[in-house]
Amino acid sequence: MVRSDPARLSLPSTIRYPLFAFAAAASFALAGCGSSAEPAGKPAPTVGVVIARQQPVELTAELSGRTEASEVAEVRPQVAGIVMARLFPEGSFVRAGQPLYQIDSRIYAASSAQAAASLASAQATVEANRLKAERFRLLAEQGGVSRQDAADALAAYNQSRAAVEQARASLASARVNLGFTRVTSPISGRIGISMVTKGALVTANQAEPMAKVQRLDPMYVNIKQSGADFIALRRALESGKLVSGAAPVRVILPDGSEYPVTGRLNPADIDVDPETGTITVRAVVPNPRGDLLPGLFVRARVGQGTVPNGILVPQAAVSRDPRGRASVLVAGAGDMLEKREIVAETPVGQNWLVTGGLKPGDRVVVEGLINAREGQKAKVVAAGSKAASDATAPSDAKGAGK
């Protein structure tokens, strides 16, 4: 039996330990290289893209507002007296000139009759004075009476003519007051609750109205817009970035539903409220069925103009860094993914309006962003396709489906 020589099998420690360290370092280096490289044969991620296209984009702003009747008239008495009757149902629609109240008219009827009698008396007097003035004029020419007497007779005639006009005016005034005893509606509209009842005493100078009539079609919506936004909008229109037009207004009711009729914007107020810094913008909204009532707090989507060549990108495709800068992934040449910084400051529905960083024809990644990385080569499909849906499905769901 041949024994092995221990001197041949064992190595000196000065040689054995460096060899062990070299092997360990080599194994760590191989492990490190394997962790940083993509595993061989891993398929490229599938991403769904949309093509950036220029299109006219209408901008809107949602602002708070309050409804107001287009015409409001407070019904007030113009003569004093006792209310004899109310001639309308409360809450009904009344037309201009329709009788609303009847005030006791007996005193005013008597005054009108007295004025008519005074007019008849004045008219009888003027005829007698006319004949006397004519006779005295002829006698004065013949020397039968003095010229002074003839002048006095002519003056009496002229005074009686003036008395006739005065009596006629008094009769007209009495008839107007008699007409005021029948209180009519000054405008057409919806009348509210009566503030007086039968038997109440009303006066011409009372502070409280008898009732209020409001015209509800069309309806006004008074909208508050900040002065800064108004100035920015005007500058955008002047620079040509926006195209102005008849701005439509959509009213959002307090329950969240949208009023079905579109209104139009009137010119803004010329004054800025010093306390709030806002400008009042008035919209005119048709209200044929009377669904809008005065005093409602609503929200209004107001058209702010149109961007002629805007690009819309879904909000889900846009990411922002801690400083708020927006960016998207774009499938470039060879389907390589690249990060593109964009200017996206205005939301439009579920999209962002992009005003810089993209050009027509760019393929923007909107689906499969979880597995997509900048610098990767990707399998590019149209957003919304089955392949894109499978790429965005959770991994456990994919496994369950197999």
PyMOL commands that set and color helices and strands:
alter all, ss='L'
color gray80, all
select helices_A, chain A and resi 6-9+13-36+106-142+147-180+227-239+315-317+333-335+386-392+395-401
alter helices_A, ss='H'
color red, helices_A
select strands_A, chain A and resi 46-51+54-75+81-86+93-94+99-103+182-184+189-191+201-202+211-226+248-252+263-265+278-285+297-314+319-320+326-331+337-348+351-356+363-367+379-382
alter strands_A, ss='S'
color yellow, strands_A
deselect
rebuild
show_as cartoon
